[in-house]
Amino acid sequence: MNALAATNRNFRLASRLLGLDSKLEKSLLIPFREIKAKTFFFSSFFQVECTIPKDDGSLATFVGFRVQHDNARGPMKGGIRYHPEVEPDEVNALAQLMTWKTAVANIPYGGAKGGIGCDPAKLSVSELERLTRVFTQKIHDLIGVQTDVPAPDMGTGPQTMAWILDEYSKFHGHSPAVVTGKPIELGGSLGRDAATGRGVLFATEALLKEHGMSLSGQRLVIQGFGNVGSWAAKLISEKGGKVVAVSDITGAIKNSNGLDIPSLLKYSEQHQGVKGFHGGEAIDPNSILVEDCDVLVPAALGGVINRENANEIKAKFVVEAANHPTDPEADEILKKKGVVILPDIFANSGGVTVSYFEWVQNIQGFMWDEEKVNNELKTYMTKGFKDVKEMCKTHNCDLRMGAFTLAVNRVARATTLRGWEA
């Protein structure tokens, strides 16, 4: 089952628990607008084409896109990715997921997602800048501080957001709040780089506390050692958690006594990966998910926990730091085994929550120190977990369905209160 089908399935299950009207259910599921490549408009389907001069003087055309899912609770929010292969169903699923994620976090946004079909590794910095500016020129009237607020995603970063901000401001005046994930010098928020990983820490602490446990001494396995996984490992180890295995695209390492995370972070930065680290033994990256541990943190790709490996997973808890890491069949298998899964729409919401803080700071024109950012994030994550648990009790369901029910209910209520009609 692909990401879109899995998201739609969870939405419909939550909708039934809430007893939503079928017409309202359909309205919440359909994207508000899709913006894709080529100049073409049909109903709610709009496309743009991005042609730029390359450094060698030739012309190149790229496909830009934006899916805007829902704006009942506020401006739409979601990343812009640069990747050679854009899968429409996945983009739709991620836009929809942002609607539910922001609703669970109780921040006033809806969901969106987009990007450009390109390989950023094959483009120079000047070509990437030209492409970003042309894309912004095409969509500047479809994004905005109170409309749709992009953020970095795969293949993009603070510099990309800086170019979007600058180009957008040529049309609309200085508008730092039009994007988040910006460089600090242009209104970016302190604490944003660590936000998703720190949110995973707070989510894990809340989950363990619910079960009468603390993080100290717990054995964790983290699949993925990019931004999210590495920050989660660093912060969890500082709180006394024992990270016994990690993996990334270069390989996987294990140390049953706990990896030296500060040394591993330094090594990984110097060698562009964890492979060869002498503080642990090399293991098959494909076995990382089934290593013996208390808490498994998938922090890389979607669909990695599936029916083929679910029965072999030994963790008592799974904290979904990645998007869609567990497919529905694996979900059912793990549930029968008694494994507790903390779903992605809550567990990895720290990033978008601090993006919201950045947006607030830009609108106010008053920046926060990092301590305030981190304290506010902990408040939101802790309250979010309590809200999810309350929905679990109300509807006698697991954490995934509790989170989806909470999110769908908030969006449905906002939609109805604004005067939705069939």
Disulfide bonds with the S-S distance in Angstrom:
none
